[in-house]
Amino acid sequence: MDIITNGNAISEGLGLDLLAKSAAMSGLMTAGIKILQIIGTLFLCWVLIKLSSSLVKKILDAQVQKKHLAMSERKASTLNTVAGSILKYVIYFIGLMSVLKQLGVSTESLVVIASAGSVAIGLGAQGIAGDMMEGFFILFEDHFAVGDVVTIQGITGTVESVTLRSTKLRDASGAVHIIPNGSVGTVTNMCREFINATVTVGIAYGESIDRAIAVLEDEMQKTTDMEDLLETPVVAGVIGLDDSAVTIKIVAKCKVKTAAGVEAELRRRIKNRFDKEGIEIPFPQQVVHLIKEA
């Protein structure tokens, strides 16, 4: 009898051990399946973001090519960055809700989480909401767009991206400035239809002003070969009587983003012409008077 009892006890122990191991394996498989589902959800979100961004870009590129709609490339680029930002946030939110549901969070709890998130945004993220509203105004009122050269908060640079929350500028030195849209304020846009290139040149006081202006006007008439110019440069006249020079100003209407190149070329031509005509461009100098006392 003792042998039979011991055998039954061993059988029950082995059975309980097998049940425990089976339960552990089942739990591991369930956890593994959930992990795979979460990874699959995140991967699907990444794929959807890529596909939606590509689709939006194709649609906007098609609008640019349609002549009757006449959407500029700069506006299409801006809409592309903003639409991509919106789609990314929406897909991330849906993915987060899906992951929470896979982790066992009930639908009622998801509603409570979404409501709490809305309250948090309303109370603690008013600045973000303001930035996003300003981003919409920047976009739809076309204050500036990707590729424009602008001055914002004293920073001059090329707009690299515009999202709902911020604007990214790259200045001439290559530094990137990220400015919240709510803090943009006054914008100086140097990429609207045309821009003026301005050149000032000084001549010596001993030179004839009228002759110098006549030479400059004649030289400006020879700038028809400069493709970036929209009109013949205008000699505005004398704008200053400085310490060692009479300053004359030239204004040239040119294509956007070409002002620096136009100014450099005009200075080169003016210097060569003045050298040819014998008109002196002075350099800073001081005259010292020596008084001999008796």
C-alpha positions as CSV (number, residue, x, y, z in Angstrom):
1,M,0.0,0.0,0.0
2,D,2.8,2.4,0.8
3,I,4.4,1.8,-2.6
4,I,1.1,2.6,-4.3
5,T,0.6,5.7,-2.2
6,N,4.1,6.9,-3.0
7,G,3.5,6.2,-6.7
8,N,0.3,8.2,-6.7
9,A,2.1,11.2,-4.9
10,I,4.9,11.1,-7.5
11,S,2.4,11.0,-10.4
12,E,0.5,14.0,-8.9
13,G,3.8,15.9,-8.4
14,L,4.8,15.3,-12.0
15,G,1.4,16.3,-13.2
16,L,1.5,19.5,-11.3
17,D,5.0,20.3,-12.5
18,L,3.9,19.6,-16.1
19,L,0.9,21.9,-15.7
20,A,3.1,24.7,-14.3
21,K,5.6,24.3,-17.1
22,S,2.7,24.3,-19.6
23,A,1.2,27.5,-18.1
24,A,4.6,29.2,-18.1
25,M,5.1,28.3,-21.8
26,S,1.6,29.5,-22.6
27,G,2.3,32.8,-20.8
28,L,5.6,33.2,-22.7
29,M,3.9,32.5,-26.0
30,T,1.2,35.0,-25.3
31,A,3.8,37.6,-24.3
32,G,5.8,36.8,-27.4
33,I,2.7,37.2,-29.6
34,K,1.9,40.6,-28.0
35,I,5.5,41.8,-28.5
36,L,5.3,40.7,-32.2
37,Q,2.0,42.5,-32.6
38,I,3.4,45.7,-31.1
39,I,6.5,45.5,-33.3
40,G,4.2,44.8,-36.3
41,T,2.0,47.8,-35.4
42,L,5.0,50.1,-35.1
43,F,6.4,48.8,-38.4
44,L,3.0,49.4,-40.0
45,C,3.0,53.0,-38.7
46,W,6.4,53.6,-40.2
47,V,5.3,52.1,-43.5
48,L,2.2,54.3,-43.5
49,I,4.1,57.4,-42.8
50,K,6.5,56.7,-45.7
51,L,3.7,55.9,-48.1
52,S,1.5,58.8,-47.1
53,S,4.5,61.3,-47.4
54,S,5.3,59.9,-50.8
55,L,1.7,60.1,-51.9
56,V,1.3,63.7,-50.7
57,K,4.5,64.6,-52.6
58,K,3.3,63.0,-55.8
59,I,-0.1,64.8,-55.6
60,L,1.5,68.2,-55.0
61,D,4.1,67.7,-57.7
62,A,1.2,66.9,-60.1
63,Q,-0.5,70.1,-59.0
64,V,2.6,72.1,-59.8
65,Q,2.8,70.7,-63.3
66,K,-0.9,71.6,-64.0
67,K,-0.9,75.0,-65.6
68,H,-4.5,75.9,-64.8
69,L,-3.9,75.4,-61.1
70,A,-0.5,77.2,-61.1
71,M,0.8,76.1,-57.7
72,S,4.4,77.2,-57.2
73,E,7.1,74.8,-56.2
74,R,7.8,76.8,-53.0
75,K,4.2,76.5,-51.8
76,A,4.1,72.8,-52.8
77,S,7.3,72.2,-50.7
78,T,5.8,73.9,-47.8
79,L,2.5,72.1,-48.0
80,N,4.4,68.8,-48.3
81,T,6.3,69.4,-45.0
82,V,3.1,70.6,-43.2
83,A,1.0,67.7,-44.5
84,G,3.7,65.2,-43.7
85,S,3.9,66.6,-40.1
86,I,0.1,66.3,-39.6
87,L,0.0,62.7,-41.0
88,K,2.9,61.7,-38.8
89,Y,1.2,62.9,-35.7
90,V,-2.2,61.3,-36.6
91,I,-0.6,57.9,-37.4
92,Y,1.5,58.0,-34.2
93,F,-1.6,58.7,-32.2
94,I,-3.5,55.8,-33.8
95,G,-0.5,53.5,-33.4
96,L,-0.2,54.4,-29.7
97,M,-3.9,53.7,-29.1
98,S,-3.5,50.3,-30.9
99,V,-0.5,49.4,-28.8
100,L,-2.3,50.2,-25.6
101,K,-5.2,48.1,-26.6
102,Q,-2.9,45.2,-27.4
103,L,-1.5,45.5,-23.9
104,G,-4.9,44.9,-22.5
105,V,-6.1,48.5,-21.9
106,S,-9.9,48.6,-22.3
107,T,-11.7,50.8,-24.7
108,E,-13.2,52.8,-21.8
109,S,-9.7,53.4,-20.4
110,L,-8.5,54.6,-23.9
111,V,-11.3,57.1,-23.9
112,V,-10.3,58.3,-20.5
113,I,-6.6,58.6,-21.6
114,A,-7.6,60.5,-24.7
115,S,-9.7,62.9,-22.6
116,A,-6.9,63.4,-20.1
117,G,-4.5,64.1,-23.0
118,S,-6.9,66.7,-24.4
119,V,-7.1,68.4,-21.0
120,A,-3.3,68.3,-20.6
121,I,-2.9,69.9,-24.0
122,G,-5.5,72.5,-23.2
123,L,-3.9,73.4,-19.9
124,G,-0.2,72.8,-20.3
125,A,0.4,73.1,-24.0
126,Q,-1.2,76.4,-24.9
127,G,2.1,77.6,-26.4
128,I,2.1,74.5,-28.7
129,A,-1.4,75.2,-29.7
130,G,-0.5,78.8,-30.4
131,D,2.5,77.7,-32.5
132,M,0.3,75.4,-34.5
133,M,-2.3,78.1,-35.2
134,E,0.4,80.5,-36.3
135,G,1.7,77.7,-38.5
136,F,-1.7,77.5,-40.3
137,F,-1.7,81.3,-40.8
138,I,1.8,81.2,-42.2
139,L,0.9,78.5,-44.6
140,F,-2.5,79.7,-45.9
141,E,-1.6,83.4,-46.0
142,D,1.7,82.5,-47.7
143,H,3.9,84.6,-45.5
144,F,6.9,82.6,-46.6
145,A,7.7,79.1,-48.0
146,V,10.4,76.6,-48.2
147,G,13.4,78.0,-50.2
148,D,12.6,81.6,-49.4
149,V,15.3,83.9,-48.0
150,V,13.8,85.7,-45.0
151,T,14.7,87.7,-41.9
152,I,12.9,86.5,-38.7
153,Q,13.9,87.9,-35.2
154,G,17.0,89.5,-36.7
155,I,18.1,86.2,-38.3
156,T,18.5,86.1,-42.1
157,G,18.6,82.7,-43.8
158,T,17.0,80.3,-46.2
159,V,13.8,78.5,-45.0
160,E,14.5,74.8,-45.0
161,S,11.3,73.5,-43.5
162,V,8.0,74.8,-42.1
163,T,5.9,72.5,-39.8
164,L,2.9,73.3,-37.7
165,R,5.1,74.1,-34.7
166,S,8.3,75.6,-36.0
167,T,10.2,77.1,-38.9
168,K,13.8,76.1,-39.6
169,L,16.3,78.6,-41.1
170,R,19.8,78.1,-42.3
171,D,21.9,81.2,-42.3
172,A,24.9,82.1,-44.5
173,S,27.4,80.5,-42.1
174,G,25.5,77.2,-42.3
175,A,24.0,77.4,-38.8
176,V,20.4,76.2,-38.4
177,H,17.9,78.2,-36.4
178,I,14.7,76.6,-35.2
179,I,12.0,79.3,-34.5
180,P,8.6,78.4,-32.9
181,N,5.9,79.7,-35.2
182,G,4.3,81.6,-32.3
183,S,7.4,83.7,-32.0
184,V,7.9,84.5,-35.6
185,G,6.5,88.0,-35.4
186,T,7.6,90.4,-38.3
187,V,8.9,88.6,-41.3
188,T,11.0,90.2,-44.1
189,N,10.7,88.1,-47.2
190,M,13.3,88.7,-49.9
191,C,11.9,86.3,-52.4
192,R,8.7,88.0,-53.7
193,E,8.7,88.7,-57.4
194,F,12.0,90.7,-57.4
195,I,14.6,92.2,-55.2
196,N,16.8,95.3,-55.5
197,A,20.6,95.0,-55.7
198,T,22.3,98.1,-54.3
199,V,25.8,99.3,-55.0
200,T,27.5,102.4,-53.6
201,V,30.7,103.7,-55.1
202,G,32.9,106.6,-53.9
203,I,34.8,109.1,-56.1
204,A,37.5,111.6,-55.0
205,Y,36.4,115.1,-54.3
206,G,38.7,116.3,-57.1
207,E,36.6,114.4,-59.7
208,S,33.7,115.8,-61.6
209,I,30.5,114.4,-60.2
210,D,28.5,115.0,-63.4
211,R,31.2,113.2,-65.5
212,A,31.3,110.3,-63.0
213,I,27.5,109.9,-63.1
214,A,27.5,110.1,-66.9
215,V,30.1,107.3,-67.1
216,L,28.1,105.2,-64.6
217,E,24.9,105.6,-66.6
218,D,26.7,104.6,-69.8
219,E,28.1,101.5,-68.1
220,M,24.7,100.5,-66.8
221,Q,23.3,100.6,-70.3
222,K,25.8,97.9,-71.2
223,T,24.4,95.4,-68.6
224,T,21.9,93.8,-71.0
225,D,24.0,90.6,-71.0
226,M,23.3,90.0,-67.3
227,E,20.5,87.5,-67.2
228,D,19.6,88.1,-63.6
229,L,18.7,91.7,-64.2
230,L,15.1,92.6,-64.8
231,E,15.6,96.2,-65.7
232,T,18.6,98.5,-66.5
233,P,20.2,99.6,-63.2
234,V,19.4,103.2,-62.2
235,V,22.1,105.6,-61.0
236,A,20.2,107.2,-58.1
237,G,22.8,110.0,-57.6
238,V,24.9,111.4,-54.8
239,I,23.8,110.0,-51.4
240,G,26.7,111.1,-49.2
241,L,29.6,113.5,-48.8
242,D,31.9,111.4,-46.7
243,D,35.3,112.3,-45.2
244,S,37.3,111.3,-48.2
245,A,34.8,110.5,-50.9
246,V,31.6,111.5,-52.7
247,T,29.3,108.5,-52.6
248,I,27.1,107.6,-55.5
249,K,24.3,105.0,-55.4
250,I,23.2,102.5,-58.1
251,V,20.0,100.4,-57.7
252,A,19.3,97.3,-59.9
253,K,16.1,95.4,-60.0
254,C,16.9,91.7,-60.3
255,K,15.6,88.2,-59.8
256,V,15.1,86.9,-56.3
257,K,18.2,85.3,-54.7
258,T,20.5,86.9,-57.2
259,A,21.2,90.3,-55.5
260,A,24.6,89.3,-54.1
261,G,25.9,88.1,-57.4
262,V,24.5,91.1,-59.3
263,E,26.1,93.5,-56.8
264,A,29.5,91.7,-57.2
265,E,29.4,91.9,-61.0
266,L,28.3,95.6,-61.0
267,R,31.2,96.5,-58.7
268,R,33.6,94.6,-61.0
269,R,32.4,96.5,-64.0
270,I,32.4,99.9,-62.3
271,K,36.0,99.4,-61.1
272,N,37.2,98.4,-64.5
273,R,35.3,101.3,-66.2
274,F,36.6,103.9,-63.7
275,D,40.2,102.6,-64.2
276,K,39.7,103.0,-68.0
277,E,38.3,106.6,-67.6
278,G,40.9,107.6,-65.0
279,I,38.3,108.3,-62.3
280,E,39.8,107.9,-58.9
281,I,38.2,105.8,-56.3
282,P,39.7,107.2,-53.1
283,F,41.0,105.4,-50.0
284,P,40.8,106.8,-46.5
285,Q,43.4,109.3,-45.8
286,Q,44.2,112.2,-43.5
287,V,45.7,115.6,-44.3
288,V,48.1,117.0,-41.7
289,H,48.8,120.7,-41.7
290,L,52.1,121.8,-40.1
291,I,52.2,125.3,-38.8
292,K,55.7,126.8,-38.3
293,E,55.8,129.3,-35.5
294,A,58.2,132.3,-35.5
